[in-house]
Amino acid sequence: MTTRIEHDFLGERHIPANVYYGIQTLRAMENFAITGIPIKNEPLFVQALAYVKKGAALANKELGVLPANIADAIVAACDRVASGEFDDQFLTDMIQGGAGTSVNMNANEVIANVALEMMGHQKGDYDYCHPNNHVNCSQSTNDAYPTAFRIALNNKLVGYRQALGALADAFAQKGEEFKNVLKMGRTQLQDAVPMSMGDEFHAFATNLREELLRIDDSRRLISEINMGATAIGTGVNTPPGYAGLVTQHLRQVTGLDLLLAGDLIEATYDTGAYVQLSGVLKRTAVKLSKICNDLRLLSSGPRTGLNEINLPALQPGSSIMPGKVNPVIPEVVNQTAFYVAGADLTVTMAAEAGQLQLNVMEPVISFALFTSISYLTNACHTLRDKCVLGITANAAHAANMVYNSIGIVTQLNPVLGYEASASIAKEALATGKSVHDIAVTERGLLTQAKWDEIFTFENLIRPVFIQ
């Protein structure tokens, strides 16, 4: 293999001549074999790193800190990196020590070497464009990494929000489809009072649509950046006006409404926005898991369960029981939710582990949030496409369970009073007789006409007060 020699203050190393990363990336690859998942697997993160470097180069050029030819080459290189052309060169593990220094240097080295080639020089000929002196000019890992992280999170949340919104819309669609299906509502897994299956599914949609607003809140929170803070927030090694100018350029480059933090020292160590976002992800995961629990219960059977709905049959459910079909999509979404809940604890512990002017645990926070968003996005698509859109209702069976239930006796409270209604329920439970037969036929407590008035479909799902 043809190599080139690069050096850092620890010594020299041979780097494959054809790669765009350099010696510090190589050291990171050797030192951090943790997840086996390199940052190239998060292309929006790679893109955001390029955006940060481009914004910095533009600001440094404008302030006269970088020569125009070098700044222009860096900007052009950043555009190519942002397009995904060099994703395969971002090989640092997602979890690494050093507060993200390895990721930052991976970006610096790749961009420097791309720029060098565009300037007519060889990779590694850093006299003309240096990873630290030029690409990392006016920056530290401690402002470049979190700024890129927040940009990537913002963009990644767009896709997640779309997936969650589409899932909520699918539940709303089913709500409309099932609006005339009568069923029994249940509390504590016991018969409660009648309702429309359409209302049940519409409530699922409402439950998830609430989370769209929480995502929007989180996006605003992570739009505050500390670019220009450099090492600890004092702005060491930056020219006057740099922080505001680089933020302005980043707004233009990214199209995001980024805001420079008012206190850069606080912003450099604070990870509260990540804790907030992680909590929002967990909250949504918990809601999704609860809904999936309901879908599994409502489809249980087919002969000995509730059997009110049918989920799409996707695969055989057993290696020993012929004909068995399992609710595999709700099950996989349940498991995804469990992962997200665990990742939230990871973010919590990592955020708490900050010390003094920096939190060095941000890489594991990024891994936890990126994976949680990816998995929830996939879960929303999967639940919508492979389950919700194909759900059908067993309307006659669901209605029959309502009229045979004891729970409908609650409708008689305003007419007969609680004590008489409870007596009817007790006898119905003991004898297996229907509420109708006991109240109307045997005891004559109300007429058939009154019964019919109380137990219309509309009054069962939209009850009005009848005495």
C-alpha positions, 0 to 999 in steps of 0.5 A: 500500500502506498502511504504518506507520512503525517505527524502530530506532537506524539510522532509520525505515522504512515497514512494510506495515500488514497485517504482524505483523513489524517493522523489524528483520525487514524489514532482515533480509529485505533483507540475507540473500537466501541460501537463499531458505528462510525460517524459516516452512518450519520450523514446529517452530522457529517453535513453539519460539520461541513456547514460549521467549517464553511461558516467559520471559513467565511467569517475568518475570510471576512475578518481577514484572519484567513487568506482569501485563497485558502478560505475559498478552497475550504469553502469549496471543500466543505460544499463537497463534503456537505453533499455526501461525496466524502462520507466514507472518510468519516470513520471515527467511532460515534462514542469516543473520549476527548469530548468530540476532538476526534470527530472535529479533527476527522472533519478538519483533516478531510476538508483540508485534504480535499481543499489541498487537492483542489488547490493543486497540492498533494494530500498531507501537504499541510503547509498550504492548508492545515487542519488546525491552523486553517480549517479549525481557525477561530474554533475549538472542538468545544464549540465546533462539535456541539454546534454541528451536533445541534444543526444535525439534530435540528435537521434529523428531527424534520424527518422524524416529525414528518414520520410521526405526523404521518402516523398520527394522520393514519390513526385519524383516517382510521378514526373516520373509517370506524366512526360508526363502529360501536364497542365497549370502552374499558378501564382497568381491563374491565368493562366500562361504558360504550364508545365509538371505535372511531373515537378510540382511534381518533384519540390515538391521533390526538395523543401523537399530534401533541408530540409534534408541538414538543418536537417544535419546542425542542428544535427551538431550544437546540437552535441556540449555539455557542459558536465562537466560545472556543475552549471554555466560552471566553472566545480565546483565539478569535478575532473581534466580532467573530462569534456574531459573524460566524453565527450569521453565516451559519444561519445562511448556510444551514437555513436554520434560525440559529441563535448565539447563546447570551452566555458562552461560558454557560452554553459551552458546558450546559447540556440541558437542551439535550436532556429536554429533547431526550425527554421528549423522545422518551415521552413519545416512545412511551405513548407509542408503546401504550398505543401498541399495547392497546392494538395488541389487546384489541386484536387478541384472539382470534377466538379467545381474546377481544378480537375487536380489530384485525391487524395485517397478517404479515408472517407466520407466528410460530414454529410449532403452532400452525395458523398462529399470527402474531402482532409483530409490528406493535411488538417491535415498536414496543421494543423500540420504545424500551431502547429509547427509554434506556437511551434517555437514562444514558443522556441523563447520566452523561449530562450530569457527568459534566465538570466545570467548564465542559461536559466531555460526555457529549459523544455518547449523548449524540449517539443516544439521541441520533439512534433514538431519533432514527429508531423512532422514525423507523418505528413510525414508518413501520407502524403506519405502513405495515399495521395501522393502514391495514387495520380492519374492524370486527364491527358486529362482534364489537357491538354484540359485546356491548349489548351483552355487557354488564357495563351498559347498566351505567347508562341507567343510573340517571333513570333508576339510581345507583342502587337499583343499577348495581342490583341489576349488574349483580344479578346479571353477573351471577346469572348470565342474564342480560341487563335488558332482560332483568331491567325491562322484562323481569323487573319492569323498571323501565319500558321498552320505549325508554330502553330504546331511547337510552340505548340508541347508537348516538346516545351510547357514543355521545351520551346525553342526560336522560331521566 
